[in-house]
């Protein structure tokens, strides 16, 4: 019986976090559009941040050919 109660509580917690029971966005169309635009802008910028973290936005310095404007 304890297992079923624990499973039900975990299922309820997961359902609340996905927006099923509690709405993630406002019901006002203007506020909802603002929230969706902010979220999409955050998702667009995370790709640039990820490239900056892994240094893939710079050319490789392991080659003899310097394309970064360094010493030639």
N, CA, C and O atoms as a CHARMM CRD file, in Angstrom:
* protein
*
  288
    1    1 UNK  N      0.81600  -1.19300   0.00000 PROA 1      0.00000
    2    1 UNK  CA     0.00000   0.00000   0.00000 PROA 1      0.00000
    3    1 UNK  C      0.86500   1.26500   0.00000 PROA 1      0.00000
    4    1 UNK  O      0.53500   2.26000  -0.64500 PROA 1      0.00000
    5    2 UNK  N      1.98800   1.20200   0.74300 PROA 2      0.00000
    6    2 UNK  CA     2.88200   2.34900   0.78300 PROA 2      0.00000
    7    2 UNK  C      3.46700   2.63200  -0.59700 PROA 2      0.00000
    8    2 UNK  O      3.68500   3.78600  -0.96700 PROA 2      0.00000
    9    3 UNK  N      3.71600   1.57400  -1.34400 PROA 3      0.00000
   10    3 UNK  CA     4.28300   1.73100  -2.67500 PROA 3      0.00000
   11    3 UNK  C      3.31100   2.47200  -3.59500 PROA 3      0.00000
   12    3 UNK  O      3.73500   3.31800  -4.38100 PROA 3      0.00000
   13    4 UNK  N      2.02900   2.16900  -3.50800 PROA 4      0.00000
   14    4 UNK  CA     1.03000   2.83000  -4.35600 PROA 4      0.00000
   15    4 UNK  C      0.88300   4.31300  -3.99200 PROA 4      0.00000
   16    4 UNK  O      0.72400   5.16200  -4.87000 PROA 4      0.00000
   17    5 UNK  N      0.93800   4.61000  -2.70400 PROA 5      0.00000
   18    5 UNK  CA     0.84800   6.00800  -2.27600 PROA 5      0.00000
   19    5 UNK  C      2.07400   6.77800  -2.74500 PROA 5      0.00000
   20    5 UNK  O      1.95600   7.90800  -3.21800 PROA 5      0.00000
   21    6 UNK  N      3.24400   6.17500  -2.61700 PROA 6      0.00000
   22    6 UNK  CA     4.46900   6.81300  -3.08000 PROA 6      0.00000
   23    6 UNK  C      4.44000   7.00900  -4.59500 PROA 6      0.00000
   24    6 UNK  O      4.83200   8.06700  -5.08600 PROA 6      0.00000
   25    7 UNK  N      3.98700   6.01500  -5.33000 PROA 7      0.00000
   26    7 UNK  CA     3.89300   6.11400  -6.78200 PROA 7      0.00000
   27    7 UNK  C      2.89700   7.19100  -7.20500 PROA 7      0.00000
   28    7 UNK  O      3.14500   7.93200  -8.15700 PROA 7      0.00000
   29    8 UNK  N      1.78000   7.27600  -6.50100 PROA 8      0.00000
   30    8 UNK  CA     0.78000   8.30100  -6.80900 PROA 8      0.00000
   31    8 UNK  C      1.31300   9.69500  -6.50900 PROA 8      0.00000
   32    8 UNK  O      1.05900  10.62600  -7.27400 PROA 8      0.00000
   33    9 UNK  N      2.04100   9.85600  -5.41900 PROA 9      0.00000
   34    9 UNK  CA     2.58200  11.17900  -5.08200 PROA 9      0.00000
   35    9 UNK  C      3.66900  11.59700  -6.06200 PROA 9      0.00000
   36    9 UNK  O      3.75100  12.77000  -6.42400 PROA 9      0.00000
   37   10 UNK  N      4.50100  10.66500  -6.49400 PROA 10     0.00000
   38   10 UNK  CA     5.52000  10.98700  -7.48600 PROA 10     0.00000
   39   10 UNK  C      4.86200  11.32600  -8.82300 PROA 10     0.00000
   40   10 UNK  O      5.28900  12.26100  -9.50000 PROA 10     0.00000
   41   11 UNK  N      3.84500  10.59000  -9.20400 PROA 11     0.00000
   42   11 UNK  CA     3.11900  10.88700 -10.43800 PROA 11     0.00000
   43   11 UNK  C      2.44400  12.24700 -10.39200 PROA 11     0.00000
   44   11 UNK  O      2.43600  12.96900 -11.38900 PROA 11     0.00000
   45   12 UNK  N      1.88100  12.60200  -9.25200 PROA 12     0.00000
   46   12 UNK  CA     1.24700  13.91500  -9.09300 PROA 12     0.00000
   47   12 UNK  C      2.29100  15.03300  -9.16300 PROA 12     0.00000
   48   12 UNK  O      2.03900  16.08000  -9.75900 PROA 12     0.00000
   49   13 UNK  N      3.45200  14.81400  -8.56100 PROA 13     0.00000
   50   13 UNK  CA     4.50800  15.82600  -8.61500 PROA 13     0.00000
   51   13 UNK  C      5.00900  16.02100 -10.04000 PROA 13     0.00000
   52   13 UNK  O      5.27300  17.15100 -10.45200 PROA 13     0.00000
   53   14 UNK  N      5.14300  14.94400 -10.78900 PROA 14     0.00000
   54   14 UNK  CA     5.58100  15.04600 -12.18300 PROA 14     0.00000
   55   14 UNK  C      4.51600  15.73200 -13.02600 PROA 14     0.00000
   56   14 UNK  O      4.84300  16.54500 -13.89100 PROA 14     0.00000
   57   15 UNK  N      3.25200  15.41700 -12.78700 PROA 15     0.00000
   58   15 UNK  CA     2.17000  16.04300 -13.55400 PROA 15     0.00000
   59   15 UNK  C      2.07800  17.53900 -13.27800 PROA 15     0.00000
   60   15 UNK  O      1.74900  18.31200 -14.17900 PROA 15     0.00000
   61   16 UNK  N      2.35900  17.95400 -12.05800 PROA 16     0.00000
   62   16 UNK  CA     2.33500  19.39200 -11.74600 PROA 16     0.00000
   63   16 UNK  C      3.47100  20.13300 -12.43000 PROA 16     0.00000
   64   16 UNK  O      3.30600  21.28600 -12.82900 PROA 16     0.00000
   65   17 UNK  N      4.61200  19.49300 -12.57100 PROA 17     0.00000
   66   17 UNK  CA     5.76400  20.15300 -13.17400 PROA 17     0.00000
   67   17 UNK  C      5.66900  20.24600 -14.68800 PROA 17     0.00000
   68   17 UNK  O      6.34800  21.08200 -15.28400 PROA 17     0.00000
   69   18 UNK  N      4.85900  19.42700 -15.32800 PROA 18     0.00000
   70   18 UNK  CA     4.77300  19.45600 -16.78500 PROA 18     0.00000
   71   18 UNK  C      3.72900  20.43200 -17.28900 PROA 18     0.00000
   72   18 UNK  O      3.60900  20.61500 -18.50000 PROA 18     0.00000
   73   19 UNK  N      2.98300  21.05300 -16.42500 PROA 19     0.00000
   74   19 UNK  CA     1.97100  22.01000 -16.85400 PROA 19     0.00000
   75   19 UNK  C      0.60800  21.37600 -17.05300 PROA 19     0.00000
   76   19 UNK  O     -0.28600  22.01500 -17.60900 PROA 19     0.00000
   77   20 UNK  N      0.42400  20.14500 -16.61700 PROA 20     0.00000
   78   20 UNK  CA    -0.87000  19.49000 -16.79000 PROA 20     0.00000
   79   20 UNK  C     -1.89800  20.03200 -15.79500 PROA 20     0.00000
   80   20 UNK  O     -3.02100  20.36200 -16.17700 PROA 20     0.00000
   81   21 UNK  N     -1.51600  20.12300 -14.53200 PROA 21     0.00000
   82   21 UNK  CA    -2.45300  20.59200 -13.52800 PROA 21     0.00000
   83   21 UNK  C     -2.36200  22.10100 -13.31700 PROA 21     0.00000
   84   21 UNK  O     -3.38000  22.77500 -13.15600 PROA 21     0.00000
   85   22 UNK  N     -1.16000  22.61700 -13.31800 PROA 22     0.00000
   86   22 UNK  CA    -0.93600  24.05600 -13.17100 PROA 22     0.00000
   87   22 UNK  C     -0.40400  24.58500 -14.50000 PROA 22     0.00000
   88   22 UNK  O      0.59700  24.08700 -15.01600 PROA 22     0.00000
   89   23 UNK  N     -1.07200  25.58600 -15.04600 PROA 23     0.00000
   90   23 UNK  CA    -0.65400  26.11900 -16.33400 PROA 23     0.00000
   91   23 UNK  C      0.70400  26.78800 -16.22300 PROA 23     0.00000
   92   23 UNK  O      0.99100  27.47900 -15.24600 PROA 23     0.00000
   93   24 UNK  N      1.53600  26.57800 -17.23000 PROA 24     0.00000
   94   24 UNK  CA     2.85900  27.18600 -17.24300 PROA 24     0.00000
   95   24 UNK  C      2.79300  28.62900 -17.72800 PROA 24     0.00000
   96   24 UNK  O      3.66300  29.43400 -17.39500 PROA 24     0.00000
   97   25 UNK  N      1.77500  28.96200 -18.50600 PROA 25     0.00000
   98   25 UNK  CA     1.66100  30.29100 -19.08500 PROA 25     0.00000
   99   25 UNK  C      0.34500  30.93800 -18.66600 PROA 25     0.00000
  100   25 UNK  O     -0.60000  30.26200 -18.26100 PROA 25     0.00000
  101   26 UNK  N      0.30900  32.23700 -18.77200 PROA 26     0.00000
  102   26 UNK  CA    -0.87600  32.99800 -18.40900 PROA 26     0.00000
  103   26 UNK  C     -1.99000  32.75100 -19.43000 PROA 26     0.00000
  104   26 UNK  O     -1.71700  32.37300 -20.56900 PROA 26     0.00000
  105   27 UNK  N     -3.22700  32.96400 -19.02600 PROA 27     0.00000
  106   27 UNK  CA    -4.33600  32.81200 -19.96100 PROA 27     0.00000
  107   27 UNK  C     -4.53900  34.06500 -20.80400 PROA 27     0.00000
  108   27 UNK  O     -5.24000  34.02700 -21.81500 PROA 27     0.00000
  109   28 UNK  N     -3.93000  35.17300 -20.39500 PROA 28     0.00000
  110   28 UNK  CA    -3.98500  36.40000 -21.18200 PROA 28     0.00000
  111   28 UNK  C     -3.08700  36.23000 -22.41000 PROA 28     0.00000
  112   28 UNK  O     -1.90500  35.92200 -22.25800 PROA 28     0.00000
  113   29 UNK  N     -3.62000  36.42200 -23.62600 PROA 29     0.00000
  114   29 UNK  CA    -2.81500  36.17900 -24.83300 PROA 29     0.00000
  115   29 UNK  C     -1.56000  37.04600 -24.92100 PROA 29     0.00000
  116   29 UNK  O     -0.53200  36.59300 -25.42300 PROA 29     0.00000
  117   30 UNK  N     -1.63200  38.27900 -24.44200 PROA 30     0.00000
  118   30 UNK  CA    -0.46900  39.16000 -24.51800 PROA 30     0.00000
  119   30 UNK  C      0.63900  38.67600 -23.59500 PROA 30     0.00000
  120   30 UNK  O      1.80500  38.62600 -23.98600 PROA 30     0.00000
  121   31 UNK  N      0.27400  38.32400 -22.38600 PROA 31     0.00000
  122   31 UNK  CA     1.26900  37.83900 -21.42500 PROA 31     0.00000
  123   31 UNK  C      1.83000  36.47900 -21.86600 PROA 31     0.00000
  124   31 UNK  O      3.02000  36.21100 -21.70300 PROA 31     0.00000
  125   32 UNK  N      0.97000  35.63400 -22.42200 PROA 32     0.00000
  126   32 UNK  CA     1.41300  34.32200 -22.89800 PROA 32     0.00000
  127   32 UNK  C      2.41400  34.49100 -24.04800 PROA 32     0.00000
  128   32 UNK  O      3.41800  33.78200 -24.10700 PROA 32     0.00000
  129   33 UNK  N      2.13900  35.42900 -24.96000 PROA 33     0.00000
  130   33 UNK  CA     3.05500  35.66000 -26.08000 PROA 33     0.00000
  131   33 UNK  C      4.39200  36.20400 -25.59100 PROA 33     0.00000
  132   33 UNK  O      5.44100  35.83900 -26.12300 PROA 33     0.00000
  133   34 UNK  N      4.36500  37.07500 -24.58300 PROA 34     0.00000
  134   34 UNK  CA     5.62300  37.58300 -24.00500 PROA 34     0.00000
  135   34 UNK  C      6.44500  36.44500 -23.41300 PROA 34     0.00000
  136   34 UNK  O      7.65700  36.37000 -23.61300 PROA 34     0.00000
  137   35 UNK  N      5.77000  35.56200 -22.68200 PROA 35     0.00000
  138   35 UNK  CA     6.47200  34.44000 -22.05300 PROA 35     0.00000
  139   35 UNK  C      7.04800  33.50100 -23.10600 PROA 35     0.00000
  140   35 UNK  O      8.17000  33.01800 -22.95400 PROA 35     0.00000
  141   36 UNK  N      6.29900  33.23800 -24.16300 PROA 36     0.00000
  142   36 UNK  CA     6.79200  32.35100 -25.21600 PROA 36     0.00000
  143   36 UNK  C      7.94400  32.98500 -25.98800 PROA 36     0.00000
  144   36 UNK  O      8.87900  32.28600 -26.38000 PROA 36     0.00000
  145   37 UNK  N      7.89400  34.28700 -26.21100 PROA 37     0.00000
  146   37 UNK  CA     8.98600  34.97100 -26.89700 PROA 37     0.00000
  147   37 UNK  C     10.25500  34.96100 -26.04200 PROA 37     0.00000
  148   37 UNK  O     11.35300  34.76400 -26.56200 PROA 37     0.00000
  149   38 UNK  N     10.10600  35.17200 -24.74300 PROA 38     0.00000
  150   38 UNK  CA    11.26900  35.11900 -23.84800 PROA 38     0.00000
  151   38 UNK  C     11.88000  33.72500 -23.83300 PROA 38     0.00000
  152   38 UNK  O     13.10100  33.57500 -23.85200 PROA 38     0.00000
  153   39 UNK  N     11.03300  32.71700 -23.79800 PROA 39     0.00000
  154   39 UNK  CA    11.53000  31.34900 -23.75900 PROA 39     0.00000
  155   39 UNK  C     12.24300  30.98700 -25.06100 PROA 39     0.00000
  156   39 UNK  O     13.29400  30.34600 -25.03000 PROA 39     0.00000
  157   40 UNK  N     11.68800  31.38800 -26.19400 PROA 40     0.00000
  158   40 UNK  CA    12.33500  31.06300 -27.46200 PROA 40     0.00000
  159   40 UNK  C     13.65100  31.82600 -27.61900 PROA 40     0.00000
  160   40 UNK  O     14.59900  31.30400 -28.20600 PROA 40     0.00000
  161   41 UNK  N     13.71700  33.04600 -27.10300 PROA 41     0.00000
  162   41 UNK  CA    14.96100  33.80700 -27.15900 PROA 41     0.00000
  163   41 UNK  C     16.03000  33.15400 -26.28500 PROA 41     0.00000
  164   41 UNK  O     17.20200  33.11600 -26.66200 PROA 41     0.00000
  165   42 UNK  N     15.63400  32.64400 -25.12700 PROA 42     0.00000
  166   42 UNK  CA    16.58100  31.93600 -24.26500 PROA 42     0.00000
  167   42 UNK  C     17.10800  30.68400 -24.95000 PROA 42     0.00000
  168   42 UNK  O     18.29700  30.37800 -24.86200 PROA 42     0.00000
  169   43 UNK  N     16.22100  29.95600 -25.63400 PROA 43     0.00000
  170   43 UNK  CA    16.65100  28.74200 -26.31900 PROA 43     0.00000
  171   43 UNK  C     17.55600  29.06800 -27.50600 PROA 43     0.00000
  172   43 UNK  O     18.43500  28.27500 -27.84500 PROA 43     0.00000
  173   44 UNK  N     17.35300  30.22300 -28.14000 PROA 44     0.00000
  174   44 UNK  CA    18.19800  30.61100 -29.25800 PROA 44     0.00000
  175   44 UNK  C     19.59200  30.97900 -28.76000 PROA 44     0.00000
  176   44 UNK  O     20.58600  30.66500 -29.41600 PROA 44     0.00000
  177   45 UNK  N     19.67400  31.63200 -27.62400 PROA 45     0.00000
  178   45 UNK  CA    20.96400  32.08200 -27.11500 PROA 45     0.00000
  179   45 UNK  C     21.77600  30.96600 -26.47200 PROA 45     0.00000
  180   45 UNK  O     22.99800  31.07800 -26.37000 PROA 45     0.00000
  181   46 UNK  N     21.12900  29.90200 -26.04000 PROA 46     0.00000
  182   46 UNK  CA    21.87200  28.83300 -25.37800 PROA 46     0.00000
  183   46 UNK  C     22.80200  28.13300 -26.35400 PROA 46     0.00000
  184   46 UNK  O     23.83700  27.60800 -25.94500 PROA 46     0.00000
  185   47 UNK  N     22.45500  28.11400 -27.64200 PROA 47     0.00000
  186   47 UNK  CA    23.33500  27.49700 -28.63300 PROA 47     0.00000
  187   47 UNK  C     24.64600  28.27000 -28.75500 PROA 47     0.00000
  188   47 UNK  O     25.71000  27.66300 -28.87500 PROA 47     0.00000
  189   48 UNK  N     24.58100  29.59600 -28.72500 PROA 48     0.00000
  190   48 UNK  CA    25.79700  30.40500 -28.78700 PROA 48     0.00000
  191   48 UNK  C     26.62500  30.24500 -27.50900 PROA 48     0.00000
  192   48 UNK  O     27.85400  30.20100 -27.56600 PROA 48     0.00000
  193   49 UNK  N     25.96100  30.15900 -26.37300 PROA 49     0.00000
  194   49 UNK  CA    26.68500  29.96300 -25.11100 PROA 49     0.00000
  195   49 UNK  C     27.39400  28.61500 -25.09800 PROA 49     0.00000
  196   49 UNK  O     28.52400  28.50700 -24.62300 PROA 49     0.00000
  197   50 UNK  N     26.73300  27.59400 -25.61900 PROA 50     0.00000
  198   50 UNK  CA    27.32200  26.25600 -25.64300 PROA 50     0.00000
  199   50 UNK  C     28.55700  26.23900 -26.53800 PROA 50     0.00000
  200   50 UNK  O     29.55700  25.60400 -26.20200 PROA 50     0.00000
  201   51 UNK  N     28.49400  26.93600 -27.68000 PROA 51     0.00000
  202   51 UNK  CA    29.65100  27.01500 -28.56600 PROA 51     0.00000
  203   51 UNK  C     30.78500  27.78000 -27.89300 PROA 51     0.00000
  204   51 UNK  O     31.95300  27.43300 -28.06600 PROA 51     0.00000
  205   52 UNK  N     30.45600  28.81300 -27.13000 PROA 52     0.00000
  206   52 UNK  CA    31.48600  29.57900 -26.43600 PROA 52     0.00000
  207   52 UNK  C     32.13900  28.75900 -25.33400 PROA 52     0.00000
  208   52 UNK  O     33.34800  28.85400 -25.12500 PROA 52     0.00000
  209   53 UNK  N     31.35300  27.95800 -24.62700 PROA 53     0.00000
  210   53 UNK  CA    31.89200  27.12500 -23.54100 PROA 53     0.00000
  211   53 UNK  C     32.86100  26.08800 -24.09500 PROA 53     0.00000
  212   53 UNK  O     33.92200  25.86100 -23.51200 PROA 53     0.00000
  213   54 UNK  N     32.50700  25.44900 -25.22500 PROA 54     0.00000
  214   54 UNK  CA    33.33300  24.39600 -25.79700 PROA 54     0.00000
  215   54 UNK  C     34.36900  24.93600 -26.78400 PROA 54     0.00000
  216   54 UNK  O     35.06900  24.15700 -27.43000 PROA 54     0.00000
  217   55 UNK  N     34.47200  26.27000 -26.90700 PROA 55     0.00000
  218   55 UNK  CA    35.44900  26.92600 -27.77700 PROA 55     0.00000
  219   55 UNK  C     35.31800  26.50000 -29.23600 PROA 55     0.00000
  220   55 UNK  O     36.32100  26.43400 -29.94600 PROA 55     0.00000
  221   56 UNK  N     34.12100  26.21500 -29.69000 PROA 56     0.00000
  222   56 UNK  CA    33.92600  25.87500 -31.09400 PROA 56     0.00000
  223   56 UNK  C     33.58600  27.10100 -31.91700 PROA 56     0.00000
  224   56 UNK  O     33.39200  26.99200 -33.12800 PROA 56     0.00000
  225   57 UNK  N     33.50900  28.25800 -31.29600 PROA 57     0.00000
  226   57 UNK  CA    33.23500  29.47700 -32.03800 PROA 57     0.00000
  227   57 UNK  C     34.52500  30.16000 -32.49500 PROA 57     0.00000
  228   57 UNK  O     34.46600  31.21000 -33.13400 PROA 57     0.00000
  229   58 UNK  N     35.70500  29.57700 -32.17600 PROA 58     0.00000
  230   58 UNK  CA    36.99000  30.11100 -32.59300 PROA 58     0.00000
  231   58 UNK  C     37.67100  29.10400 -33.51000 PROA 58     0.00000
  232   58 UNK  O     37.42500  27.90300 -33.40100 PROA 58     0.00000
  233   59 UNK  N     38.52200  29.58000 -34.40700 PROA 59     0.00000
  234   59 UNK  CA    39.27600  28.63200 -35.23500 PROA 59     0.00000
  235   59 UNK  C     40.31700  27.89100 -34.39700 PROA 59     0.00000
  236   59 UNK  O     40.71200  28.35400 -33.32700 PROA 59     0.00000
  237   60 UNK  N     40.74600  26.75700 -34.88900 PROA 60     0.00000
  238   60 UNK  CA    41.72500  25.94800 -34.17200 PROA 60     0.00000
  239   60 UNK  C     43.10300  26.58800 -34.25200 PROA 60     0.00000
  240   60 UNK  O     43.49500  27.09300 -35.30500 PROA 60     0.00000
  241   61 UNK  N     43.83400  26.57000 -33.15400 PROA 61     0.00000
  242   61 UNK  CA    45.19500  27.09500 -33.12000 PROA 61     0.00000
  243   61 UNK  C     46.21600  25.97800 -33.29600 PROA 61     0.00000
  244   61 UNK  O     47.41600  26.20900 -33.14700 PROA 61     0.00000
  245   62 UNK  N     45.76100  24.78600 -33.60800 PROA 62     0.00000
  246   62 UNK  CA    46.67000  23.65700 -33.74800 PROA 62     0.00000
  247   62 UNK  C     47.22900  23.54200 -35.15500 PROA 62     0.00000
  248   62 UNK  O     48.12700  22.73100 -35.38400 PROA 62     0.00000
  249   63 UNK  N     46.73500  24.31700 -36.10100 PROA 63     0.00000
  250   63 UNK  CA    47.23000  24.25200 -37.47100 PROA 63     0.00000
  251   63 UNK  C     48.31300  25.29700 -37.67900 PROA 63     0.00000
  252   63 UNK  O     48.43800  26.23000 -36.88700 PROA 63     0.00000
  253   64 UNK  N     49.09800  25.14500 -38.74400 PROA 64     0.00000
  254   64 UNK  CA    50.14000  26.11700 -39.07500 PROA 64     0.00000
  255   64 UNK  C     49.55100  27.38000 -39.66400 PROA 64     0.00000
  256   64 UNK  O     50.14900  28.45100 -39.56400 PROA 64     0.00000
  257   65 UNK  N     48.40700  27.27000 -40.26400 PROA 65     0.00000
  258   65 UNK  CA    47.77500  28.40400 -40.92000 PROA 65     0.00000
  259   65 UNK  C     46.97800  29.20400 -39.90300 PROA 65     0.00000
  260   65 UNK  O     46.01100  28.70200 -39.33000 PROA 65     0.00000
  261   66 UNK  N     47.37800  30.43000 -39.68100 PROA 66     0.00000
  262   66 UNK  CA    46.70000  31.27500 -38.70000 PROA 66     0.00000
  263   66 UNK  C     45.58400  32.05700 -39.40500 PROA 66     0.00000
  264   66 UNK  O     45.85300  32.89300 -40.26700 PROA 66     0.00000
  265   67 UNK  N     44.36500  31.78300 -39.03900 PROA 67     0.00000
  266   67 UNK  CA    43.23900  32.49500 -39.63300 PROA 67     0.00000
  267   67 UNK  C     42.56900  33.40400 -38.62500 PROA 67     0.00000
  268   67 UNK  O     41.56900  34.05100 -38.93400 PROA 67     0.00000
  269   68 UNK  N     43.11400  33.45500 -37.42400 PROA 68     0.00000
  270   68 UNK  CA    42.50900  34.24900 -36.36400 PROA 68     0.00000
  271   68 UNK  C     43.09900  35.65700 -36.29700 PROA 68     0.00000
  272   68 UNK  O     42.67800  36.45700 -35.46100 PROA 68     0.00000
  273   69 UNK  N     44.06700  35.97500 -37.16300 PROA 69     0.00000
  274   69 UNK  CA    44.67400  37.28400 -37.14400 PROA 69     0.00000
  275   69 UNK  C     45.89500  37.34100 -36.24100 PROA 69     0.00000
  276   69 UNK  O     46.34200  38.42900 -35.87700 PROA 69     0.00000
  277   70 UNK  N     46.43500  36.19800 -35.87800 PROA 70     0.00000
  278   70 UNK  CA    47.61400  36.16000 -35.02600 PROA 70     0.00000
  279   70 UNK  C     48.87100  36.37100 -35.85900 PROA 70     0.00000
  280   70 UNK  O     48.80100  36.91400 -36.96200 PROA 70     0.00000
  281   71 UNK  N     50.01200  35.94800 -35.34400 PROA 71     0.00000
  282   71 UNK  CA    51.28200  36.08700 -36.04100 PROA 71     0.00000
  283   71 UNK  C     51.29400  35.19800 -37.28300 PROA 71     0.00000
  284   71 UNK  O     50.82200  34.06100 -37.24800 PROA 71     0.00000
  285   72 UNK  N     51.83800  35.72800 -38.37700 PROA 72     0.00000
  286   72 UNK  CA    51.90600  34.94400 -39.61700 PROA 72     0.00000
  287   72 UNK  C     53.32700  34.77200 -40.05500 PROA 72     0.00000
  288   72 UNK  O     53.58500  34.14000 -41.07900 PROA 72     0.00000
